[in-house]
Amino acid sequence: MPEDPDIRLMDAEEEIYSPDRRQTGPDKKKIGIFAAIGVVALAVIGGIYMMLGSGGISKDEARLMQTKLGSLEQKITALEKQQAAMQARLPVEGAEAALTGKLDTLAQRVEALEKKPAAVAAEKPKAAQKEKAAASSGKKVHTVHKGETIYGISKKYGMKPDDLRKLNHLGAEDTVKPGQKLVVSK
């Protein structure tokens, strides 16, 4: 056989590589775990030694810690109050309250407007009764036209405006409307 420099024969002392074959010697993972446990144990023992060796904390240190703790509690309380105040000022809640108020006002106005036609309808029969009474008693009646005022009508019939108002049971602020009938003579 010709000797090829790339091909060589194995000696009996050489081992054949196999992935199934386990390595011999210490396992690195186990050593790492034991080392970590050892470090933790040393830290615990050191902490116990320091606590026991120094005698714990002194009364002055305890008072200082208590004072700082009280101060922190006060600051937390103040922050909670500030947070509550800020939440109360949120625009969403403010807008909601404002809208609720406006909605209530509108509802009241609508109710007032709904009641008005009923009041006007109740006044119409009274006015009609007055007109009939005036006509049957021989009183002269004037029908109001567009643009006419109490002053103009009273002057047309030679009366004072206050007399015309009294005769028709009108207040000082009442106005006349087209189609309205007014008694103009007694």
C-alpha positions, 0 to 999 in steps of 0.5 A: 500500500502506498503511504499517503501522508493524510491517511495514517493508522491508529495506534492502539493507545489512541482513542476513537472519538464518539459523541455517545462516549462520556468524558471522564473527570469532574462535571463543570456544572456540578462544580459551579453549583457547589461553588454558588452554594458555598458563596451563599452559605458564607454570605449568610454566616458572615451576616449572622456574625456581623449582627451578633458581633456588633450587638444589633442596632443601637437605640440612637440608630433605631430612633433615627430610623423611626424618624426617617420612617415617619418622615417618609409616611408624611411624604407619602400622605402628601403625595396621595393628597396631591394625586387626589387633587389632580384627579379632581381637576381632570378635564374629563370630570370637569367637563362632565359636571359642566355638561350635566349642569347645562343639560339640567338648565336646558331641560328646565327651559324645555319644561317652561316652554311646554307649559307656556302653550298651555298657559296661552291656551288657557288665556285664549278662552278667557279672552274669547269670553271677554270679547263675547261679554264686551260684544253682548254688553254693547262695548266697542272692540278693536282688532289689533293689526300688525304694527299697532301699539297700545299707545297708537290704539288708545290715541285712535279712540281718544283714550289714555294708554293706562285706561286702555290697559285697565279696561283690558286687564293688561299689565304695564309690560304686556304687549298686544299681538295681531288678531288680539281684540281689545275693548275700546269703549265702556 
